[in-house]
Amino acid sequence: MAGQVRKVEEKGVFSAEQVASLVRVAKGEWKGLIIGRYYTGARIGDLSNLKWDAVDLERKAILLVQGKTKRPLEVPIHPEFERWLNQTPTVMDLREKLRGGMARVLLPLCSAPD
C-alpha cells in the first residue's frame, strides 16, 4: 500500500550458549568463521576474505580492512581464535608460503570468489 510504513524487525545477537552450540557442531573453516566472528566482531564478509598476511600471530593481532567503510582496524586475537588458528592443518604450510610473499585467504571455503 502506498504511504504505509513497514515495520522492520530488530536483529538479535547470539548468546554465548548459542555460539558454543554452533561451534560444537561446526567443522573446519566454518568453525573458524564462527569463532572469529564472535571474538573479533568482524562482518562475515570481511572475515571470510581475510588474508593470512593480515594475521600476526606473534603480536596476537589481526589487521582488518572493513569492506563497508574501507577503514583499517587492528583487532586483538582472542585466545580461543588463536587456538583454532594454530590447530588449522594448513597453518604451518601457509606460514612458510607467507615468508615467500603469498597472501592466501584464511578461510578459502568461506570466501567469496574473486
C-alpha distances in whole Angstrom, upper triangle without the diagonal:
4,6,6,9,10,13,16,19,22,25,28,31,34,37,41,41,38,39,43,42,40,43,45,44,43,45,47,44,41,43,44,41,40,43,42,39,39,42,41,38,37,34,34,34,37,39,39,40,43,46,50,51,48,50,53,55,58,56,53,50,47,46,42,41,37,35,32,34,37,40,43,43,46,45,48,49,48,51,49,48,51,53,50,51,55,54,52,55,54,55,58,58,55,57,60,58,56,60,60,57,54,51,49,46,46,44,44,42,39,39,37,39,40
4,6,9,11,14,17,20,23,26,29,32,35,38,42,43,40,41,44,43,42,45,47,45,44,47,48,45,43,45,45,41,41,44,43,39,40,43,42,38,37,34,35,35,37,39,39,40,43,46,50,51,48,50,53,55,58,55,53,50,47,46,42,40,37,34,31,33,36,38,42,42,45,45,48,49,49,52,50,48,52,53,51,52,55,55,53,56,55,55,59,59,56,57,60,58,56,60,60,57,54,51,49,46,47,45,45,43,40,40,37,39,40
4,6,10,13,15,19,22,24,28,31,34,37,41,42,39,40,44,43,41,44,47,45,44,47,48,45,43,44,45,41,40,43,42,38,39,42,40,37,36,33,34,34,36,39,39,40,42,46,49,50,47,49,52,54,56,54,52,49,46,45,41,39,36,34,30,32,35,37,40,41,44,44,47,48,48,51,49,48,51,53,50,51,55,55,53,56,55,55,59,58,55,57,60,58,56,59,60,56,54,50,49,46,46,44,45,44,40,40,38,40,41
4,6,10,13,16,19,22,25,28,31,34,38,39,36,37,41,40,38,41,44,43,42,45,46,43,40,42,43,39,38,40,40,36,37,39,38,35,35,32,33,33,35,37,38,39,41,45,48,49,46,48,51,52,55,53,50,47,45,44,40,38,35,33,30,32,35,37,40,40,43,42,45,46,45,49,47,45,49,50,48,49,53,53,51,54,53,53,57,57,54,56,59,57,55,58,59,55,53,49,48,45,45,43,43,42,39,38,37,39,40
4,6,9,13,15,18,21,25,28,31,34,35,33,34,37,37,35,38,41,40,39,42,43,40,37,39,39,36,35,37,37,33,33,36,35,31,31,28,29,30,32,34,35,36,38,42,45,46,43,44,47,49,51,49,47,44,41,40,37,35,31,30,27,28,32,33,36,36,39,39,41,42,42,45,43,42,45,47,45,46,49,49,48,51,50,50,54,54,51,53,56,54,52,55,56,53,50,47,45,42,42,40,41,39,36,36,34,37,38
4,6,10,13,15,19,22,25,28,31,32,29,31,34,33,32,35,37,36,35,38,40,37,34,36,36,33,31,34,34,30,30,33,33,29,29,26,27,27,30,32,32,34,36,39,42,44,41,42,45,46,49,47,44,42,39,38,35,34,30,28,25,27,31,32,35,35,38,37,39,40,39,42,41,39,43,44,42,43,47,46,45,48,47,47,51,51,48,50,53,51,50,53,54,51,48,44,43,39,39,37,38,36,33,33,32,34,36
4,7,9,13,15,19,22,25,28,29,27,28,31,31,30,33,35,34,34,37,38,36,33,34,34,31,29,32,32,28,28,31,30,26,27,24,25,26,29,30,31,33,35,38,41,43,40,40,43,44,47,45,42,40,37,37,33,32,29,28,25,27,30,31,34,33,36,35,37,38,37,40,38,37,40,42,40,41,45,44,43,46,46,46,50,50,47,49,52,50,48,52,53,50,47,44,42,38,38,36,37,36,32,32,31,34,36
4,6,9,12,16,19,22,25,26,23,25,28,28,26,29,32,31,30,33,34,32,29,30,31,27,26,28,28,24,24,27,27,23,23,21,22,23,25,26,27,29,31,35,37,39,36,37,40,41,43,41,39,36,34,33,30,29,25,24,21,24,27,28,30,30,32,31,33,34,33,36,34,33,37,38,36,37,41,41,39,42,42,42,46,46,43,45,48,46,45,48,49,46,44,40,38,35,34,32,33,32,28,29,28,31,33
4,6,9,13,16,18,22,23,20,21,25,24,23,26,29,28,27,31,32,30,27,28,29,25,23,26,26,22,22,25,25,21,22,20,20,22,24,25,26,28,30,34,36,38,35,35,38,39,42,40,37,35,32,32,29,29,25,24,22,24,28,28,30,29,31,30,32,32,31,34,32,31,35,36,34,35,39,38,37,40,41,40,44,45,42,43,47,45,44,47,48,45,43,39,38,34,33,31,32,31,27,28,27,31,33
4,6,10,13,16,19,20,18,19,23,23,22,24,27,27,26,29,31,28,25,26,26,23,21,23,23,20,19,22,22,18,19,17,18,21,22,23,24,27,28,32,34,36,32,33,35,36,39,37,34,31,29,29,26,26,23,23,20,22,25,26,28,26,28,26,28,29,28,31,29,28,32,33,31,33,36,36,35,38,39,38,42,43,40,41,45,43,41,45,46,43,41,37,36,32,31,29,31,30,26,27,27,30,32
4,7,10,13,16,18,15,16,19,19,18,21,23,23,22,26,27,25,22,22,23,20,17,20,20,16,16,19,19,15,16,14,15,18,19,20,21,23,25,28,31,32,29,29,32,33,36,34,31,28,26,27,24,24,20,20,18,21,24,24,25,24,26,24,26,26,25,27,25,25,28,29,28,29,32,32,31,35,35,34,38,39,36,38,41,40,38,42,43,40,38,34,32,29,27,25,27,26,23,23,24,27,29
4,7,9,13,14,12,13,16,17,16,18,21,21,21,24,26,24,21,21,21,19,16,18,18,15,14,17,17,14,16,15,16,19,20,20,21,24,25,29,30,32,29,29,31,31,34,32,29,27,26,27,24,25,22,22,20,23,25,25,26,24,25,23,24,24,23,25,23,23,26,27,26,28,31,31,30,33,34,33,37,38,36,37,40,40,38,41,43,40,38,34,33,29,27,25,28,26,23,24,25,29,31
4,6,10,11,10,10,13,14,13,16,18,19,18,22,23,21,18,18,18,16,13,14,15,12,10,13,14,11,14,13,14,17,18,18,19,22,23,26,28,30,27,26,28,28,31,29,26,24,23,24,21,23,20,21,20,22,24,24,24,22,23,20,21,21,19,21,19,19,23,24,22,24,27,27,27,30,31,30,34,35,33,34,37,37,35,38,40,38,35,32,30,27,25,23,26,24,21,23,24,28,30
4,7,8,6,6,10,10,10,12,15,15,15,19,20,19,16,15,16,14,11,12,14,11,9,12,14,12,14,14,14,18,19,17,19,22,22,26,27,29,26,25,27,27,30,28,25,24,23,24,22,24,22,22,22,24,26,26,26,23,23,20,21,20,18,20,17,17,21,21,20,22,25,25,25,28,29,28,32,33,31,32,36,36,34,37,39,37,35,32,29,26,24,22,24,23,20,22,24,28,30
4,5,5,6,9,10,11,12,14,16,16,20,22,21,18,16,17,16,13,13,15,13,10,12,15,14,16,17,17,21,22,20,22,25,25,28,28,31,28,26,28,27,30,29,25,24,24,26,24,26,24,25,25,27,29,28,27,25,24,21,21,20,17,19,16,17,21,21,20,23,25,25,25,29,30,29,33,35,33,33,37,37,36,39,41,39,37,33,32,28,25,24,27,26,23,25,27,31,33
4,5,5,6,9,10,10,12,15,15,18,20,20,17,15,16,15,12,11,13,12,9,11,14,13,16,18,18,21,22,19,21,24,24,27,27,29,27,25,26,25,27,26,22,22,22,25,23,26,24,26,26,28,29,28,27,24,23,20,19,18,15,16,13,15,18,18,17,20,22,22,23,26,28,27,30,32,31,31,35,35,34,36,39,37,35,32,30,27,24,23,26,25,22,25,27,31,33
4,5,5,6,9,10,11,13,14,18,20,20,17,15,17,17,13,13,16,15,12,14,17,17,19,20,20,23,24,22,23,26,26,29,29,32,29,27,29,27,30,29,25,25,25,28,26,29,27,29,29,31,32,31,30,28,27,23,22,21,17,18,15,17,20,19,18,22,24,23,24,27,29,28,31,33,32,33,36,37,36,38,41,39,37,34,32,29,26,24,27,26,23,26,29,32,35
4,5,5,6,9,10,11,12,16,18,18,15,13,15,15,11,12,15,13,11,14,17,16,18,18,17,21,22,20,21,24,24,27,28,31,28,27,29,27,30,30,26,26,25,27,25,27,26,26,27,29,30,30,29,27,26,23,23,21,18,19,16,17,20,20,18,21,24,23,23,26,28,27,31,33,31,32,36,36,35,38,40,38,36,33,30,27,24,22,25,23,21,23,26,29,32
4,5,5,6,9,10,10,14,15,15,12,10,12,11,8,8,11,10,8,11,13,13,15,16,15,18,19,17,18,21,21,24,24,27,25,23,25,24,27,26,22,22,21,24,22,24,23,24,24,26,28,27,26,24,23,20,19,17,15,16,12,13,17,16,15,18,20,19,20,23,24,24,27,29,28,29,32,32,31,34,36,35,32,29,27,24,21,19,22,20,18,21,23,27,29
4,5,5,6,9,10,13,15,16,13,10,12,13,9,9,13,13,10,12,15,16,18,19,18,21,22,19,20,23,23,25,25,28,26,24,25,24,26,26,22,23,22,25,24,27,26,27,28,30,31,30,29,26,25,21,20,18,15,15,11,13,16,15,14,17,19,18,19,22,24,23,27,29,28,28,32,32,31,34,36,35,33,30,28,25,22,20,23,21,20,23,25,29,31
4,5,5,7,9,12,15,16,13,11,14,14,11,11,15,15,13,15,18,18,20,20,18,22,23,20,21,24,24,27,27,30,28,26,28,27,30,29,26,26,25,28,26,29,28,28,29,31,32,32,31,29,28,24,24,21,19,18,15,16,19,18,16,19,21,20,20,23,25,25,28,30,29,30,34,34,33,36,38,37,35,32,29,26,23,21,23,21,20,23,25,29,32
4,5,6,6,10,12,13,9,8,11,11,8,9,13,12,11,14,16,16,17,17,15,18,20,17,17,21,21,24,24,27,26,24,26,25,28,28,24,24,23,25,24,26,25,25,26,29,29,30,29,26,26,23,22,20,18,18,14,15,18,17,15,18,20,18,18,21,23,23,26,28,26,28,31,31,31,34,35,34,31,29,26,23,20,17,20,18,16,19,22,25,28
4,6,5,8,10,11,8,6,8,9,7,7,11,11,10,12,15,16,17,17,15,19,19,16,16,20,20,22,22,25,24,21,23,22,25,25,21,22,21,24,22,25,24,25,26,29,29,29,28,25,24,21,20,17,15,15,11,11,15,13,11,14,16,15,15,18,20,20,23,25,24,25,28,28,28,31,33,32,29,27,24,21,18,16,18,17,15,19,22,25,28
4,6,8,11,13,11,8,11,13,10,11,14,15,14,16,19,20,21,21,19,22,23,20,20,23,23,25,25,28,27,24,26,24,27,28,24,25,24,27,26,29,28,29,30,32,33,33,31,29,28,24,23,20,18,17,13,14,17,15,13,16,18,15,16,18,21,21,24,26,26,27,30,30,30,33,35,34,32,29,27,24,21,18,21,19,18,22,25,27,30
4,7,10,12,10,8,12,13,11,12,16,16,15,18,20,21,21,21,19,21,23,20,19,23,23,25,25,28,27,25,28,26,29,30,26,27,26,28,27,29,28,28,30,33,33,33,32,30,29,26,25,22,20,20,16,16,19,17,15,18,19,17,17,18,21,22,25,26,26,28,30,30,31,34,35,35,32,29,26,23,20,18,20,17,16,20,23,26,29
4,7,8,6,5,9,9,8,10,13,13,14,16,18,19,19,18,16,18,20,16,15,19,19,21,21,25,24,22,25,23,27,27,24,24,23,25,24,26,25,25,27,30,30,30,29,27,26,24,23,20,19,18,15,14,17,15,12,15,17,15,14,16,18,19,22,23,22,24,27,27,27,30,32,31,28,26,22,19,17,14,16,13,13,16,19,22,25
4,6,6,5,8,10,10,11,14,15,16,18,19,20,20,20,17,19,20,17,15,18,19,20,20,23,23,21,24,22,26,27,23,24,22,25,24,26,26,26,28,30,30,31,29,28,27,24,24,20,19,19,15,14,16,15,11,13,15,12,11,13,15,16,19,20,20,22,24,24,25,28,29,29,25,24,20,18,15,12,14,12,12,16,19,21,24
4,5,6,7,9,10,11,12,14,16,17,18,20,19,19,16,17,18,15,13,16,16,17,16,20,20,18,21,19,23,24,21,21,20,22,21,24,24,24,27,29,28,29,27,26,25,22,22,18,18,18,14,13,14,13,9,11,13,10,8,9,11,13,16,16,16,18,21,21,21,24,25,25,22,20,17,14,12,9,11,9,10,14,17,19,22
4,5,5,6,9,10,10,12,14,15,16,17,16,16,13,14,15,11,9,12,12,13,14,17,17,16,19,18,21,22,19,19,17,19,18,20,20,20,23,25,24,25,24,22,22,20,20,17,17,17,14,12,14,13,9,10,13,11,8,11,11,12,16,16,15,17,20,19,19,23,24,23,20,17,14,11,9,6,8,7,7,10,14,16,18
4,5,5,6,9,10,10,12,14,15,16,15,14,11,13,14,11,10,13,14,16,16,20,19,18,21,20,24,24,21,20,18,20,19,21,20,20,22,25,25,25,24,23,22,20,20,17,17,18,14,12,15,15,11,12,15,14,12,14,15,16,19,20,18,21,23,23,23,26,27,26,23,20,17,14,11,8,10,8,7,11,14,17,19
4,5,5,6,8,10,11,12,14,15,15,15,13,15,16,12,12,15,15,17,17,20,19,17,20,19,22,23,19,19,18,20,19,22,21,22,24,26,26,26,25,23,22,19,19,15,15,15,11,10,13,12,8,11,13,12,11,13,15,15,19,20,19,20,23,23,23,26,28,27,24,21,19,16,13,10,13,12,11,14,17,20,23
4,5,5,6,8,10,10,11,13,13,14,11,14,13,10,10,13,12,14,13,17,16,14,16,15,19,19,16,16,14,17,16,19,19,19,22,24,23,23,21,20,18,16,15,12,12,13,10,7,10,10,6,8,11,10,9,12,13,12,16,17,16,17,21,20,20,23,25,23,21,18,16,13,9,8,11,11,10,12,16,19,21
4,6,5,6,8,10,10,11,10,10,8,10,11,7,7,11,10,13,14,17,15,14,17,17,21,21,17,16,14,16,14,16,16,16,18,21,21,21,19,18,18,15,16,13,13,15,12,9,12,13,10,11,14,14,12,15,15,15,19,20,18,19,22,22,21,24,26,24,21,18,16,12,10,7,11,10,8,10,13,17,19
4,6,5,6,9,10,10,11,11,9,12,13,10,10,14,14,17,17,20,18,17,19,19,22,22,18,18,16,18,16,19,18,18,20,22,22,22,21,19,19,16,16,14,13,14,11,9,13,13,11,12,16,15,14,17,18,18,22,23,21,22,26,25,24,27,29,28,25,22,19,16,13,11,14,13,11,13,16,20,22
4,6,5,6,8,10,11,12,11,14,14,11,12,15,14,16,16,19,17,15,17,16,19,19,15,15,14,17,16,19,18,20,21,23,23,22,21,18,17,14,13,11,9,10,7,6,10,10,8,10,13,13,13,16,18,16,20,22,20,21,24,24,23,26,28,27,24,22,19,17,13,12,16,15,13,16,19,22,24
4,5,5,6,8,8,10,9,12,11,7,10,12,11,13,13,16,14,12,14,14,17,17,13,12,11,13,12,15,15,16,18,20,19,19,17,15,14,11,11,9,8,11,9,6,9,11,9,9,13,14,13,17,17,15,19,20,18,19,22,22,21,24,26,24,22,19,17,14,11,10,14,15,12,14,17,20,22
4,6,5,5,6,7,7,10,9,7,9,12,12,15,16,18,15,14,17,17,20,19,16,14,12,14,12,14,13,15,16,18,18,18,17,14,14,12,12,11,11,13,12,9,13,14,13,13,17,17,16,20,20,19,22,24,21,22,26,25,23,26,28,26,24,21,19,16,13,12,15,15,12,14,16,20,21
4,6,6,8,10,10,14,13,11,13,16,15,18,19,21,18,17,19,18,21,20,16,15,14,16,15,17,16,18,18,20,21,20,19,16,16,12,12,11,10,12,10,9,13,14,13,14,17,18,18,21,22,21,24,26,24,24,28,28,26,29,31,29,27,24,22,19,16,15,19,19,16,17,20,23,25
4,6,8,11,12,15,14,11,14,16,15,17,17,19,16,14,16,15,18,16,13,12,12,14,13,16,16,18,19,20,20,19,17,14,13,9,9,8,6,9,8,7,10,12,12,13,16,17,17,21,21,19,23,25,22,22,26,26,24,27,29,27,26,23,21,19,16,16,19,20,17,19,21,25,26
4,5,9,10,13,11,9,12,14,12,15,15,17,13,12,14,14,17,15,12,10,9,11,10,13,12,15,16,16,17,15,14,11,10,7,8,7,8,11,11,9,11,14,13,13,17,18,18,22,21,19,23,24,21,21,25,25,23,25,27,25,24,20,20,17,14,15,18,19,17,17,19,23,24
4,7,9,12,10,9,13,14,13,17,18,19,16,15,17,18,21,19,16,13,12,13,11,13,11,13,14,15,16,15,14,11,12,9,11,11,11,15,14,12,15,17,16,17,20,21,21,24,24,22,26,27,24,25,28,28,25,28,30,28,26,22,22,18,16,16,19,20,17,17,19,22,24
4,6,8,6,6,10,11,10,14,15,17,13,14,16,18,20,19,16,13,11,11,8,10,8,10,11,12,13,12,12,10,11,9,12,12,13,16,15,13,15,18,16,16,20,21,20,23,22,21,24,25,22,23,26,25,23,26,28,25,23,19,19,15,14,14,17,18,14,14,16,19,20
4,5,5,6,9,10,11,14,17,18,15,16,19,21,24,22,19,17,14,13,10,11,8,8,9,11,12,13,13,12,14,13,15,15,16,19,18,15,18,21,19,18,22,23,21,24,23,22,26,26,23,24,28,26,24,28,29,26,24,20,19,15,15,14,16,16,13,12,13,17,18
4,6,5,6,9,10,14,16,18,16,16,20,21,24,23,20,18,15,15,12,12,10,10,11,14,15,16,16,15,16,15,17,16,17,20,18,15,18,20,17,17,21,21,19,22,21,21,24,25,22,23,26,25,23,27,28,25,23,19,17,14,13,11,13,13,9,9,11,14,16
4,5,5,6,9,12,15,17,15,16,20,21,25,24,21,19,15,15,11,11,9,8,10,13,13,14,15,15,17,16,18,18,19,22,20,17,20,22,19,18,22,23,20,23,21,21,24,24,21,23,26,24,22,26,26,24,21,17,16,12,12,11,12,12,9,7,8,11,13
4,6,5,6,10,13,14,12,13,17,18,22,20,18,15,12,11,7,7,6,6,9,11,10,11,11,11,13,13,15,15,17,20,19,16,18,20,18,17,20,22,19,22,21,20,23,23,20,21,24,22,20,23,24,21,19,15,14,11,11,11,13,14,11,9,10,13,14
4,5,5,9,11,13,11,11,15,16,19,19,16,14,10,11,8,10,9,10,12,14,14,14,13,12,13,12,14,13,14,17,16,12,14,17,14,13,17,18,16,19,17,16,20,20,17,18,22,20,18,22,23,21,18,14,13,10,8,8,11,12,9,8,11,14,15
4,6,9,11,14,12,13,17,18,21,21,19,17,13,14,11,12,12,11,14,16,15,17,16,16,16,15,17,16,17,19,18,14,16,18,15,14,17,18,15,17,16,16,20,19,16,18,21,19,18,22,23,20,17,14,12,8,7,6,7,8,5,5,7,11,12
4,6,10,12,11,12,16,18,21,21,19,16,13,12,10,10,10,10,13,15,13,15,14,15,16,15,18,17,19,21,20,16,18,20,17,15,19,20,17,19,17,16,19,19,15,17,20,18,16,20,20,17,15,11,9,6,7,7,8,10,8,5,7,9,10
4,7,9,7,8,12,14,17,17,15,13,9,9,7,9,10,11,14,15,13,14,12,12,13,12,14,13,16,18,18,14,15,17,15,13,16,18,15,17,15,14,17,17,13,15,18,16,14,17,18,16,13,10,8,6,6,7,9,12,10,8,11,13,13
4,5,6,7,11,13,16,16,15,13,10,9,9,10,13,13,17,18,15,16,14,14,14,14,16,14,17,19,19,15,15,18,16,13,15,17,14,16,13,12,15,14,10,12,14,12,10,14,14,12,9,6,5,4,5,8,9,13,12,10,12,13,13
4,5,5,8,10,13,14,13,11,9,10,11,13,16,17,20,21,18,18,15,15,14,14,15,13,16,17,17,14,13,15,14,10,12,14,12,14,11,9,11,11,8,8,11,10,8,11,12,11,9,6,6,6,5,9,11,14,14,13,16,16,16
4,5,7,10,12,13,13,11,9,9,11,12,15,17,20,20,17,17,14,14,13,14,15,14,18,19,20,16,15,18,17,13,15,18,15,17,14,12,13,13,10,9,11,10,7,10,11,9,8,5,7,9,9,13,14,18,17,15,18,18,17
4,6,10,12,11,11,8,6,5,7,9,12,14,18,17,15,14,11,11,9,10,12,12,15,17,18,14,14,17,16,13,15,18,16,19,16,14,16,16,12,12,15,14,11,13,15,12,11,8,10,10,9,13,15,18,17,15,17,19,18
4,6,9,9,8,6,5,7,9,12,15,17,20,20,18,16,13,12,10,10,10,9,12,14,15,11,10,13,13,10,12,15,14,16,14,11,13,15,11,10,14,14,11,13,15,14,13,10,11,11,9,12,15,18,17,16,19,20,20
4,5,5,6,5,6,8,11,14,17,20,23,22,20,18,15,13,10,10,9,9,12,13,15,13,10,14,14,11,12,15,15,17,16,12,14,15,13,10,14,14,11,13,16,14,14,13,14,14,12,16,18,21,21,20,23,24,24
4,6,5,7,8,11,14,17,20,22,25,25,23,21,18,16,13,12,10,8,11,11,13,11,8,11,12,9,9,13,13,15,14,11,12,14,12,10,14,15,13,14,17,16,16,15,15,15,13,16,19,21,21,21,24,26,26
4,5,8,11,13,16,20,22,25,28,27,25,23,19,17,14,13,11,10,13,12,15,14,10,13,15,12,12,15,16,18,17,14,14,17,15,12,15,17,14,14,18,17,18,17,18,19,16,20,22,25,25,24,28,29,29
4,5,9,11,14,18,20,23,26,25,23,20,17,15,11,11,8,9,12,12,15,14,11,14,16,14,14,18,18,21,20,16,17,20,17,15,18,19,16,16,20,19,20,18,19,19,17,20,23,26,25,25,27,29,29
4,7,10,13,17,19,22,24,24,22,20,16,14,10,9,6,5,8,9,12,10,8,11,13,11,12,15,16,19,18,15,16,19,17,15,18,19,17,18,21,20,20,18,18,18,15,18,21,24,22,22,25,28,28
4,7,10,13,15,18,21,20,18,16,13,10,6,6,4,5,9,11,13,11,10,13,14,12,14,17,17,20,19,16,18,20,17,15,19,19,16,18,21,19,19,16,17,16,14,17,20,22,21,20,23,25,25
4,6,10,12,15,17,17,15,13,10,8,6,5,6,7,10,13,14,11,11,14,14,12,14,17,16,20,18,15,18,19,16,15,18,18,15,17,20,17,17,14,14,13,11,14,17,20,18,17,19,22,21
4,7,9,12,15,14,12,10,7,6,4,6,9,10,14,16,18,14,14,18,18,15,18,21,19,22,20,18,20,21,17,16,20,19,15,18,20,17,16,13,14,13,13,15,18,21,19,17,19,21,20
4,6,9,11,11,9,8,6,5,6,7,10,12,15,18,18,15,16,19,18,16,19,21,20,23,21,19,22,22,18,18,22,20,17,20,22,19,17,14,14,13,12,14,16,19,16,15,16,18,18
4,6,9,8,6,5,4,6,9,11,14,15,18,21,22,18,19,23,21,19,22,25,23,25,23,21,24,24,21,21,24,22,19,22,22,19,18,14,15,14,14,16,17,20,17,15,16,18,16
4,6,6,5,5,6,7,10,11,15,16,19,22,22,19,21,24,22,21,24,26,24,27,25,24,27,27,23,24,27,25,22,25,26,22,21,17,18,15,16,16,18,20,17,15,15,18,17
4,6,5,8,9,11,14,15,19,19,22,25,24,21,23,26,24,22,26,27,25,28,26,25,28,27,24,25,27,25,23,26,26,23,21,18,18,15,16,16,17,19,16,13,13,15,14
4,6,8,11,12,16,16,20,21,23,27,26,23,25,28,26,25,29,30,28,31,29,28,31,31,27,28,31,29,27,30,30,27,25,21,21,19,19,19,20,22,18,16,15,18,17
4,5,9,10,14,16,19,21,23,27,27,24,26,29,28,26,30,31,30,32,31,29,32,32,28,29,32,30,27,30,30,27,25,22,22,20,21,22,23,24,21,19,18,20,19
4,7,9,13,15,19,20,23,27,27,24,25,28,27,25,28,30,28,31,28,27,30,29,26,26,29,26,24,26,27,23,22,19,20,18,19,20,21,23,20,18,17,19,17
4,6,10,13,16,19,21,25,25,22,23,27,26,24,27,30,28,31,29,27,29,30,26,26,28,27,24,26,27,23,23,19,21,19,20,21,23,25,22,20,20,22,20
4,7,10,13,15,18,22,23,20,20,24,23,21,24,27,25,28,26,24,26,27,23,22,25,24,21,23,24,21,20,17,19,17,17,19,21,24,21,19,20,22,20
4,6,10,12,15,19,20,17,18,22,21,19,22,25,24,27,25,23,25,26,23,22,25,24,21,23,25,22,22,18,19,18,17,19,21,24,21,20,21,23,22
4,7,10,13,16,17,15,15,19,19,17,19,22,22,25,24,21,23,24,21,20,23,23,19,21,24,21,21,18,19,18,16,19,21,24,22,20,22,25,24
4,6,9,13,14,12,12,16,16,15,17,20,20,23,22,19,22,24,21,20,23,23,20,22,25,22,22,19,19,17,16,17,21,23,20,20,22,25,25
4,6,9,12,10,10,13,14,13,15,18,19,22,22,18,21,23,20,19,23,23,20,22,25,23,23,20,20,19,16,18,22,24,21,21,24,27,27
4,6,8,6,6,10,11,10,12,14,15,19,18,15,18,20,18,17,21,21,19,21,24,22,21,19,18,17,14,16,19,21,19,20,23,25,26
4,5,5,6,9,10,11,12,14,16,19,20,17,20,22,20,19,23,24,22,24,27,26,25,22,21,19,16,17,21,22,20,21,25,27,28
4,5,5,6,9,10,10,12,14,18,19,16,18,21,20,19,22,24,22,24,27,26,25,23,22,21,17,18,22,23,22,23,27,29,30
4,5,5,6,9,10,11,13,16,18,16,18,21,20,19,23,24,23,25,28,27,26,23,22,20,16,16,20,21,19,21,25,28,29
4,5,5,6,9,10,11,14,15,13,16,19,17,17,20,21,20,22,25,24,22,20,18,16,12,13,17,18,16,18,21,24,25
4,5,5,6,9,10,13,14,11,14,17,15,14,18,19,18,20,23,22,21,19,18,16,13,14,18,19,18,20,23,25,27
4,5,5,6,9,12,14,11,14,17,16,16,19,20,20,21,24,24,23,21,19,18,14,15,19,19,19,21,25,27,28
4,5,5,6,10,11,10,13,15,15,15,18,19,19,21,23,23,21,19,17,15,12,12,15,16,16,18,21,24,25
4,5,5,9,9,7,10,12,11,11,15,16,15,17,20,19,18,16,14,13,9,10,14,15,15,16,20,22,23
4,6,8,9,6,8,12,11,11,14,16,15,17,20,20,18,17,16,15,12,14,16,18,18,20,23,25,26
4,6,9,7,9,12,13,13,16,17,17,19,22,22,20,19,17,16,13,13,16,17,18,20,23,25,27
4,6,5,8,10,10,11,14,15,15,18,20,20,18,16,14,13,10,10,12,13,14,16,20,21,23
4,6,7,8,10,11,13,14,15,18,19,20,17,17,14,14,12,12,13,14,16,18,21,22,24
4,6,5,6,9,10,10,12,14,15,16,14,14,11,11,10,11,11,13,15,16,20,20,21
4,6,5,6,9,10,10,12,14,15,13,13,11,11,9,11,13,15,16,17,20,21,22
4,5,5,6,9,10,11,13,15,13,14,13,14,12,15,16,18,20,20,24,24,24
4,5,5,6,9,10,11,13,11,12,11,13,12,14,14,17,19,19,22,22,22
4,5,5,6,9,10,10,8,9,7,10,9,12,12,15,17,16,19,19,19
4,5,5,6,9,10,9,10,10,12,11,14,15,18,20,19,22,22,22
4,5,5,7,9,9,11,11,14,14,17,17,20,22,21,24,24,23
4,5,5,7,6,8,9,12,13,16,15,19,20,19,21,21,20
4,5,5,5,6,8,11,12,15,15,19,20,19,21,21,20
4,5,7,10,12,15,15,19,19,23,24,22,25,24,23
4,6,9,11,15,16,19,19,23,24,22,24,23,22
4,6,9,13,15,18,18,21,22,20,22,21,19
4,6,10,12,15,14,18,19,17,18,17,16
4,7,9,12,12,16,16,14,15,15,14
4,6,9,8,12,13,11,13,13,12
4,6,5,9,9,8,10,11,11
4,6,9,9,9,12,13,14
4,6,5,6,10,12,14
4,5,5,8,9,11
4,6,8,10,13
4,7,9,12
4,6,9
4,7
4
